[in-house]
């Protein structure tokens, strides 16, 4: 039985997967949506170096999971990529959902598309946290008003320490069996780092005609893609 460990992106907790989880369980798999330290129902927990990586590895080890499909969305691709390399033979497959990827020694802040200074300024202006998006900033991502309301209403500030924590890669990402899901309303092509890794025979690209939050906009299609990844 495959064990799915689902990790949502910035500002979100395990609840973000609520419409995906039932389909995976109905197919007979174990499913473990995970809230990372410092957000959602764990927002009062401290966050330090490698905390989110250890959250993921610790959950897999605590539950003694094997045949793990590790799924990271958006920001969480960075800790998921690091954790995947530490799971050894527990890991079956990695799935990145329109995700950032870790680069050894680099952080989310240092690789921010608008420049590290821009994101750091936002953190400095908000008591060291990255504030959630406003409802208007979800426009054009294939979401209904009700879905936007759910995301915006459930989001909590992202601790800046999680964004400035340099990645530590124990194994090259291109050695791990991986599916990269590109959500086309958020850009037609994967970022350069993902495009480079997709040259590996271990990586495959899957496109979704939706925005950056497919667990809300197309949960059934996302579940089907995740189920296919369990057979690779």
C-alpha positions, 0 to 999 in steps of 0.5 A, a space after each residue: 500500500 502506497 503512503 502519501 505524505 502531502 505538504 502544502 505551500 506557504 501559509 497553508 496547513 494539512 487542511 489544504 488537501 481536504 478534497 484530495 485526501 478522500 480519493 487517495 484513501 478510496 483507492 486503498 492508500 494511506 494518506 498523511 496530510 502534514 502541517 509544518 511547524 509555524 503555520 495553521 494549527 501549529 503557528 505557535 510552534 518555534 521554527 529554526 534551521 531545518 525545522 520543516 525538513 525534520 517535520 517531514 522526516 520525523 512524520 515518516 519515521 514516527 508512523 514507520 511509513 514505507 513505499 512513500 510518495 512524498 508530495 510538495 506544493 509551492 514553497 514546500 518543495 524546498 523542504 520536501 526535496 531535502 527530506 526525500 533524500 533522507 528517507 532512503 528505501 522508505 521513499 517510492 516517489 517524489 511529486 512536486 506540485 508547481 513547486 520551488 526546488 531546493 538548491 544546496 546552500 540556497 534558500 527560498 529568499 535567495 532564489 526569489 524571482 523578484 530578488 532576495 532584497 524584495 522578499 526580505 523587505 516584505 519580511 522586515 515590514 511584517 515582523 519577520 513573517 510573510 503575510 498571506 496573499 489577499 483575495 484579489 491576488 488569487 485572480 487568474 488562477 482558475 479559482 472560484 470566489 468560494 475557493 478563494 475565500 477558503 484559501 484566504 480565510 484559512 491562511 496564516 503568516 509564514 515565519 521568515 525563518 522557514 524562507 531564509 533557511 539554506 537547503 542542505 541536499 544529501 543526494 542529487 535531486 535527479 537521482 530520485 524518481 520524480 513527477 513535476 506538475 506544472 500548472 499552466 495558468 501560473 506560467 507555461 514552462 517550468 522554472 529553469 532549475 526544474 527544466 534542467 532536472 527534467 532532463 533526467 530519466 528519473 523525472 517526468 513532467 505532467 501539465 495541469 490546465 489550472 492555476 498554482 493551487 490545484 488542490 482547490 481548483 482541480 482536486 479530482 484531477 490532481 488526485 488522479 495524477 498522484 495515484 498514477 505516480 504511485 505506479 511508477 
